[in-house]
């Protein structure tokens, strides 16, 4: 998706390019770095000649990178670093056990391959039979032809018990293959010998990164990564969800539409797609309630600390007392502890509904009333709304993207630049793609001699508690509902029509009582939904100008 020229022009209006260059431009070096970071490829001689010849050519090339297929993989790698990926060893072992949750063969495992030699029949056997050399479990004459979901186009032979348990495409079981060449044809990455369990574990561990990446690629406001009820699946996770006889899928509260999408997602589909559960899910907060986040950070204090660090770019630090008591008691008030725990522990309480440790599902714990940043809530959904409604979330995103592209943190004398980039991020309705474009075409990125590495004088952490405000430019005139909003209000009334739980927004009288709430939700990116450059966002500017100028 491409932005129109007025948004691109606003880069200059916001002063992002107003700072004088510290060194001469080196477009070839900038192109090499931008193309590698955004596509994973290096420029060819022809691309150097065509794309590094001028500022305009370079900027056009960067736009092409943002629209290309390689951008997905680049953003996924970025989010794996920013959000964290992987699972503790004990959880990996737990997922590989066949009696997890007290269910025998939770991960029913079969081994497929040419087990009788290179020219033999492609057969599938229970892995337990293969390991114990008990044979296939039935005579060859009883084996039935089936397809293999991870290896399209091949006919496999399996005993009726396997077909009954695993399905005609064997997708209800986990599949191993001892043949390295055949494994390469279907490999989703992890081991030389293909094992679909490892592919599932790999995808589950980076589900938070996949959700955030799908938001960016579809150009939704970046605040959507914290949207209650939102999750994401790729083929491997969909395969995991689809094992109804092994997995408590009903406890996920998935809508029928989501179930259908899960069932129609091929195992070989390695890209995450967004799924929205029906209704309001109090225990869900986008990336904060994905399997990868909850299981990687398995204690509530750890989850809170990682949120504080990764999404708000802040650290819990405190001076230790000279003598630390053997039993400090309540850490929220204990000397030497309260400096951190007075904030950390109430923040951790938002995750209480999930429980800790090895729960695969919501944990079924009781919610508690707790507070973060002077705002009260009881659930992960409440916490997600608090975080994405704070300007520190936008500033932290700017810092993370700057470090990714520039290879260093902001220096202390670049505070004004960080502020302007944050304001631009808000102006584009939290468009991650436009933020990447702004930084990768900034003079600091184009310098021939950049100062890489760790900044010795980095900026302070983003302050908490600031409400995000946009820099929407309103013309010097009176805005009215009848003249600027009414003709396009149908863009809102598809949802806000008086039915369901959403407030009706059909008339001026229905808008006015919600003035403050509407301004706040539009400024924080919570509303309106949809891609960041869609028609509804042009209406958003008009609504904001009307509500702010004509209260």
N, C-alpha and C positions, 0 to 999 in steps of 0.2 A: 504494500500500500504506500502511496506517495502523498506527501503533503503539498498543498498548494503554495504558490509563491509568497502570499502574505505572511505565512508562518516562517518560511525561510528568511524572509526579509526582516522579521522581528529579531533575528540574531543581532543585526546591526543596531536596531532600536534599543535593545537591552544593553548594548555596550560590550558584548562579548568579544568583539574584535577591536576594541578601542585602545587596548594596551599596545605600546610600541614594541616592535620586535627586538629581542635581545641578541639575535644572531640572524644571519642570512637564511632564507628558506632553502631547504633541500627537499624538493618534491619527490625525487627518486627514493630517498630514504623514508620519507613519510608514506609513500605508496607501498614500499616493501613492508613496512610495519603494519599499516592499515589492512592491506590485503591478507597478510598472514593472520592477524588477530581476528578479522571478521569473516574470513572464508577458509582459513587453514591451508591456503596455497601461497606459493611465491610467484611474483610477476614474471612473465616471459619477457624476452627482449622486445617483442612487439608491443606488449602491454606497457613497458617502460616508455617506449617511444610515443605511444598514443595517449597514455593517461598521466604522464608526468611532465607534459609539455607546457602546461599553464595551470593557474589556479582553477579555472573553470573546468578544465578536463579532469583534474584531480577530484574536484567535488562531485562531478558526474560519476566518476568511478566509484566513489564512496557510496553514493546512492545505489549504484548497481550492486555493490557488496551487500547492502542492507536488504535488498530485494531478492538476493540469490539463495539457492538451497543451502550453501555452506554456512549461512548465518545461523541456522538452527544449531548445528553442531558447535559452533563457536560460543553461542550464548549458553548452551547446555554446559560446556566446560567452565565457563565463567561462573555459573550458578553452583556447580559442584564445588568450586573453591569457596565461594561466598557463603553458601548455606551449609556446606559440609556434606559428605557422602560416605557411605560405608556403614557396616554394622559391626558391633563388637563380636569377637570370636565365639563367645558362648552362645550368642543368638544365631550365628551361622550354623553352629552345631545343632542348636535346637530346631532350626528350620529343616535340617536334613534328617532329623529323627523321624521314624515312621509312626511313633506313638504320641506325637505332640497333642496336647489337649485330651489325653487319655483315649485317643482314637487310634486303633491299629491301622497301619498303612494310610495315614493321613496323606502322605505323599506317595501314593502307589507308584512303584518304579518298574519300568520295563526296559529291557535292553534290546536294541534292534541293530541288525547288520547282517552281513554275509558270514554267518557264524560257522558255515561248513566249508569255508575256503572262498577264494576270489570268484569262482564261477558258481558258487552255491546260491540257493534261493535266499532272498532277502527276508529274514524271519525276525519276529519279536517274541521274546520270552520274559517271564517274570524274572527280575534281577535276582531275587532270592533263590530261584531254581537254578539259575546260571551259576551263582556263587557256590552253591552247595552241590553242583553237578548232579542235580536230580532229574535232569532232562527238561524238555520243554513243557511237560505237564499234560500232553496229549499226543496221540499218534500223528504222524505227518499227514495221513489221509483225512484227519479231522480238522486240520488247520484251515482257516478261512482267509480269503483275500481282503485286505483293507488298505486304505490310504494312510499316509503319514503326514500329519499337519505341518511338521517342520521341514519336510523334504518333498515338496510338491512334485507330482508326476511319477512317483515310484509306487509299485504295488508291493505290499508287505504281506506276510503270512503269519497268522497268530491263532492260538487256541481259542475256542469259543468263550472260555472264562475271561480272557483278556479283552475280547471284542465286547462282551457284555459290560465289563467294568470300565473300559476306556473309551468306548464309542467306535463308530466306523472309521473315524480319522485319528483315533488314539489320543485325542486332545484332553481326555479326562484323566490321563496319567502323565507322570513325568518320564521322559524318554532319555536313555543314554545310547551312545553309539561308540563302539570301540574303534571304528574305522576313521582315521584322521582325515583322509581325503573326502569322505562323505560328510564328515563333521564340518569341514571348511565350507561346504556348499550351503549349510544352514546356520553356521556359527553366528551367535549374537554376542560373542566375546566372553572369555573367562578361561576356558581350558582347551587344551588340544583335543581332548576327547569330549565330544559334545555331551552335555547333561542339561536338560531343560530346567532342572531345579536351580542351577547356578544362574541361568539367565533370569529366572524369576526373582531370585534373591538380589541380583545386581539391579534390576529395575525397581524393586521395592525400596532398596537403599537410597536410590536417587530420585524418588518420586517427588520430593519437594522441589528439586532442581528442574525436573521435567515439567511440573506445573508452572513454575515461574517462566520457563522457556516458552511454553505454549502461549502464555499471556503476552510475552514480548513479540513473538512471531506474528500473532494475530493483531498486534498493535492495540491491545486493550490498555486502558490506564493501568499503570504499574501497581496501583493500590489494590487491584483485583487479586494479587497473589495472596491477600489476606481476607478474601471474601468468604464468609460463612457458607457452608454447604458445598463449596467448590473443591473438587479433587481432579486428578488426572490419571490416565492409564495409558500404557502402551500395550503391545500385543502380549508380552509376558505377564504383566499385571492383570490384564483382562483374562488371561488363561488361569491365573491364580484365583481371581474372583469367580470364574465360571465353574470351578470344581464344587458343585453344590453338595455332593456327597462327602466331601472332605472339609469344606469351609463353611463357616456360619454366615453365609452371605446375607441372610435375612436381618442380621444384627447391624448391617451397614445402612439400613433404611434407604436403599437405592430405589429410585422411581422406576416404573416400567420402562420408560424411555432410556434410562441409563442401562438397565439390564439388557435391552435390545442392542444398544451400542456395544456393550461388553461382548455379547454373543456374536456380533458381526465383526469384531476386531480380530484380524488374523494374527497368529502368533509371531509371524515374521515382520509385523508392523513395529518398527523400532522407535517411532516418534510418538511422544506423548500427546494425547488429546484431552481437552477439558471436559469434565463431566460435572453437572450440577444436580445435587440431590433435591428432591421436592420438599417444600416447606422450609421452616426455619430450624436448623440443626444447632442447638445450643452448644454441643460439644465440639463443633467444627469451626476452624478458622483458617481455611486455605492451607498454606504450607505448614502451619503450626500443628495441624492434626493429621498430616500425612504419615504413613507408616515409617518412612525414612527418618522424619524428624523425631517422632515419639520413641522409636526404638534406638536410634543412634544416641539420643539424649534421653536416657531412660529414667532419670530422677527429676522430680519437679523443679528443684533448685537449679539443676543443670539446664533444663529446658528454659527456665527464666533467664539464667545467665547468658545462654547462647543467643536468645532473642535480644537481650540488652546489648550484646556485643555486635551481632551480625546485622541486625535490622535498625539499630539506633546508634551504632558506632560509639558506644560508651562502655566503660570498664568499671567494675566494682573494685574500689581501692579504699583502704582505711589504714590508719596507723595502729599497730598492735600495742597493747598495753605492756608496760615494763614487766609486770608479773601476770601471767595468764592463769586464771583460776582453773582448778581441776574440773569443776562443774559450773560452767558459765550460766546455766539456767536458760531463761528465755533469750535467745540470741538477738531478738528484735530490740531489746532494751539493755543488754549486757554491755558494760564498758569495753571498748575495743572491738566489739562485734556489731553494735547497732548501726555504725556508719554505713555498713553494707546491708545487713540483714533487715533493717527497718524498711528497706525498699525491696530487697531480693525476696524475702519470705512472702510478703503479700502478693508480689508478682507471681511467685511460684504457685500460690493458691488458686490462680485461674485454671491451672492444669489439673486440679484436684479430681475432676470428674473422670479423668482417664486412669487414675491409679498409676502405679509405678512398676517397673520391671518388665515381665514378659507377657503382659496382656496384648493380644492381637487386636482386641476390640476396644470399646469405650471404657471398660473397667467397671462400670456400674457404680462408681463411688458417688457419694452425696456432694452436691455443689455447696460452696460456702460463699458468703458475701465478703468481698475483698476489694482492695483499692490499689490503683497504680496511677501515678501522676495526677493525684487529686480527683480521679474519676473512679466510680464504684461499679462493680459488676460481679458476676458469679461464674462466668464460663469462658472458655476459649473464644467463643464468638464475641463476647463483650471485649475481651482483651484485644482481639484482632481489630475491632472498630476503634478502640482507643489508640492503638499504635498507628494505624494508617491515617487517623485524623490528626496526628501530630506532625508538625513541620520537620521535626528531627528525622522522621522516616524518609522524607524527600531529600534532606541534606545528606543523610547517610548513604542513600542510593547514589547521589552525585559523587560522594567521596569514593565509594567502591568502584564506580565506573571510571572515574579519573585515574585511580591507581592501576586498574586493569589496562587502560590504554596508554597511560604515560609511564608506567613502570615505577612510580613513586607516589608518595602522599603529597597533599597540598603543603606548601611552605607557609610559615606564619604570615608572610607579607602578601599572601594570595587570598586572604579572607574575602576581599571584595569580589574576586573572581568566583570563589565558591558561592557567594551570595547571589551573584548574577546568574550563574548556572542553575542554582536551585530555583530562582524566580522563573527562568526560562523553562525548566522542567515542569513547574506548576502551570505556566502559560500554555504549554502544549498538552495540558491535561495528563500529566505524568506519562508522557510518551517516552519509553526507554529508547526506542529507535532514534527519536529526534535528539535525545541527550547524547547518544553515541555519535551521531552526526556532528553535533555542536563541538564536542571535544576533539574528534578526529580531524576536524577542519580548522581548529583553533590555531592561532600563530604559535603557541607553545608546542603544539604537536608537530608543526612544520619546521621548527628550527633545525638548522644543520647540526648544531652541537647542543643536545639536550642534557640536562643534569639528571641522570638516572639514579636508581638506588634508593636507599632509605633516607628520608628527610630527617635532618638532625634537629630541625626546629618546626615540627608539624603543628598544624592548627589544633586548637582545643576541640573537644568533642562537641557535636551539635547540641545546643541547649534544648532541654525538654520543656514542654508546656506552651510553645508558640503555636498559634493557630495558623495553618497555611492560608495565604491569601494569593489570589491570582492578580496578574497585572493586565487584566482585560482593559483594552482601550475603548472607552465610550466616547462617541462623538459629543461635541458640546451642544446638546439639544435635549429636549424632553423625550423620554421613552415612555410609551404607553402599552398597555396590554392589547388594546384594539389594533394599534398600528404596527407593533413589532413582534407580538407573540401569538395572537389569536389565530392567524392564518396558518401557523405551523404547529399549533398545540397538539394536533393529532399525532405528532411524533412522541408525545408523552402519554396520551390517553389510551394507547393500546394496552398499557398496564394500569395507569392511574385513571380508571374509568368508574370508580365507585363500587366495583365488585372485588371480593377478596379482602386482603388485609391492607392494601396500599391506599393511601389517601387520594381522593379524587382531585384532579387538577384540570378540570374542564373549563372553568370560568374564572374570571378575575376574583370573584368573591371567594372561591375555593383556594386560590393561591395566597391571598393576603394573610390569613392567620398562620400560614406556614413560611412566611417570609424569612425569618431568621434561620430556621431549619434548612430551607432550600438553599440559601446562600452558603451555609456551612457545608452541606453535603456536596454541593457543586464545586466548592473550593478545594475540598479534600479528595475529590475524585471518586467518591462513593457513588454519585449520580452525575450524569445519566450513564446507563450501561452502554456497551457497544465499543467498537474501535475508536481510537482517539481522534481520528480525522473524519468521522462520519457526519452526516447532515445534522444529527441531533446536537452536536457540539457547536455548530454555528448558531443554533437556537439557544444553547446555553448562555452564550455571550449576551444575546439580546435580553434574555430573562434576567441575567445578573445586572445588566445596566438598568433595566426597568425597576427591579426590586430595590437596588441601591439608591437610585436617583429619585424615585417616586414612592417613598415608603408609605 
